[in-house]
Amino acid sequence: RDIKEIVDYAAKLHITVVPEIEMPGHSWEVLAAMPELGCTSEPYKNGELCIGNEATFVFLENVLTEVMALFPSEYIHIGGDEANRSHWENCPKCQKRMKDEGLKSVEELQSYLTHRIEKFLNAHGKKLLGWDEIIEGGFSPQATVMSWRGEQGGIDAARSGHDAVMTPWQCYLDNAQDDPQTEPRGVGGYVPLEKTYAYDPVPSELTPMES
């Protein structure tokens, strides 16, 4: 009910709420409740889902099915950022997945997950959106990239024919906007609101065709 009220209220303001379901990293809470979906099968060991475990994809598709029913957004954000890929290097299931699929690196293993989830979302009329880490193992065919670690991820996406959303540090509204002694605590430095509004999301490096 709460989600429906938020989505409906946002729609009245001409705002689309885009849900983000983090994968394969930032999943500590999932693995606390379902440790069998992690590479160690133990809770609180890491926050990365086991990509070699087929049950991981059953879980993700079930969650995304519920999310798609709640949010009319054309895009579903899958996160994809800050995954500690070292866990997959020591996981027998992940290593078997890499061998079976001919994957040469753990970056490509994450890309394998992104590709599979994109196919699932596309089959349900949705588009995949993810942070710029999703491009490191190879682009998914129609994925849209949100470039948060500066602009390079968005530039690379645009040059490869993908849509990109520029969201570098000056776009984060939880940064400090005034004197930190008088304002609520910020998380990423001093970014006054006028700096955010003045940001040009089209880098000069891009040609008119690319932008």
FIROTI-320678 format. One record per residue (C-alpha): residue number from 1; x, y, z. Coordinates in steps of 0.2 Angstrom, whole numbers, plus 5000, padded with zeros to 4 digits. Each point is the difference from the previous one (the first is absolute). Layout:
N
NUM;X;Y;Z
...
! end
This chain:
211
1;5000;5000;5000
2;5014;5012;5005
3;5009;4998;4983
4;4984;5002;4990
5;4996;5016;5009
6;5018;5007;4996
7;4999;4995;4982
8;4983;5008;4998
9;5005;5016;5009
10;5016;5001;4989
11;4989;4998;4984
12;4990;5015;5005
13;5016;5010;5001
14;5006;4992;4983
15;5013;4991;5009
16;5004;4982;4995
17;5007;4989;5015
18;5013;4988;4994
19;5003;4986;5012
20;5018;4993;5003
21;5003;4982;5005
22;5018;4998;5003
23;5010;4986;4992
24;5011;4991;5001
25;5008;5010;5014
26;4993;5010;5014
27;4990;4985;5005
28;5005;4997;5018
29;4982;5000;5006
30;4995;4987;4987
31;5014;4989;5005
32;4996;5002;5018
33;4983;4993;4997
34;5005;4988;4986
35;5019;4996;5002
36;4998;4985;4988
37;5000;5014;4986
38;5018;5005;5005
39;5016;4992;4995
40;5004;4994;5017
41;4982;4995;5005
42;5003;5010;5016
43;4992;5016;5006
44;5010;5016;5003
45;5015;4994;4990
46;4997;5011;4985
47;4987;5010;4991
48;5002;4992;4983
49;4988;4988;4992
50;5007;4983;4993
51;4998;5002;4981
52;5004;4981;4998
53;4985;4995;5010
54;4984;4998;4989
55;4990;5004;5016
56;5006;5017;5000
57;4992;5004;4983
58;4983;4992;5006
59;5001;5011;5015
60;5004;5016;4990
61;4986;4996;4987
62;4987;4998;5013
63;5005;5016;5009
64;5000;5010;4983
65;4983;4992;4996
66;4993;5008;5016
67;5009;5016;4997
68;4994;5002;4982
69;4982;4997;5006
70;5002;5015;5012
71;5009;5012;4990
72;4994;5006;4982
73;5017;5007;4996
74;5007;4996;4983
75;5017;4997;5009
76;5005;4988;5014
77;5017;5005;5008
78;5011;4985;5004
79;5014;5009;5009
80;5015;4990;4995
81;5012;5011;5010
82;5014;4997;5012
83;4999;4981;4999
84;5015;4991;5008
85;5004;4988;4986
86;5014;4991;5009
87;4987;4989;5008
88;4996;4992;4983
89;5018;4996;4997
90;5000;4988;5014
91;4982;4993;4998
92;4999;4983;4991
93;4983;5003;4994
94;5005;5017;4992
95;5016;4992;4993
96;4989;4987;4992
97;4988;5013;4993
98;5015;5009;4992
99;5007;4984;4993
100;4983;4994;4993
101;4996;5018;4992
102;5018;5003;4994
103;5002;5015;5011
104;5018;5006;5002
105;4998;5012;5015
106;4989;5003;5015
107;4996;5017;4992
108;4992;4989;4985
109;4992;4989;5014
110;4991;5016;5006
111;4995;5004;4982
112;4993;4983;4998
113;4988;5004;5014
114;4996;5017;4993
115;4996;4992;4983
116;4989;4987;5008
117;4990;5012;5010
118;4998;5012;4985
119;4993;4986;4990
120;4987;4997;5014
121;4996;5018;5001
122;4998;5003;4982
123;4989;4985;4998
124;4988;5009;5013
125;5001;5016;4990
126;5012;5008;5012
127;5018;5008;4997
128;5015;4997;5010
129;5009;5015;5009
130;5016;4998;5010
131;5015;5009;5007
132;5015;5001;4989
133;5009;4985;5007
134;4988;4989;4989
135;5010;5005;4984
136;5016;4993;5007
137;4998;4982;4994
138;4991;5005;4984
139;4984;5009;4996
140;4983;4992;5000
141;4991;5004;4984
142;4988;5013;5005
143;5005;5005;5018
144;5000;5018;5005
145;5015;5005;5011
146;5000;5013;5014
147;5017;5007;5002
148;5004;5004;5018
149;5019;4998;5001
150;5003;5015;4990
151;4995;5002;4981
152;5010;4987;4992
153;4988;4986;5002
154;4986;5010;4991
155;5012;5006;4986
156;5005;4981;4997
157;4981;4996;5000
158;4995;5013;4988
159;5015;4996;4988
160;4994;4982;4999
161;4982;5005;4996
162;4993;4998;5017
163;4989;5013;5010
164;5009;5008;5015
165;4995;5010;5015
166;5013;5011;5007
167;5000;5000;5019
168;5017;5005;5006
169;5003;5007;5018
170;4993;5017;4997
171;4983;4992;4996
172;4999;4992;5018
173;4988;5010;5010
174;5006;4992;5016
175;5016;5010;4999
176;5002;5015;5012
177;4992;5015;4992
178;5005;5013;5012
179;5011;5002;5016
180;5002;4983;5007
181;5000;5008;5017
182;4982;5005;4998
183;4993;4988;4987
184;4995;4982;5002
185;5014;4988;4997
186;5006;4997;4982
187;5008;4984;4993
188;5011;5006;4985
189;5007;5017;5003
190;4993;5018;4996
191;4989;5001;4985
192;4988;5016;5001
193;4984;4998;4990
194;5005;5012;4987
195;5015;4989;4995
196;4988;4986;4998
197;4988;5010;4989
198;5015;5007;4990
199;5006;4983;4995
200;5000;4996;4982
201;4997;4982;4997
202;5007;4999;4983
203;5019;4999;5000
204;5010;5010;4987
205;5009;4984;4994
206;4984;4994;4993
207;4995;5004;4982
208;4982;5006;4996
209;4996;4983;4993
210;5006;4991;5016
211;4991;5012;5012
! end
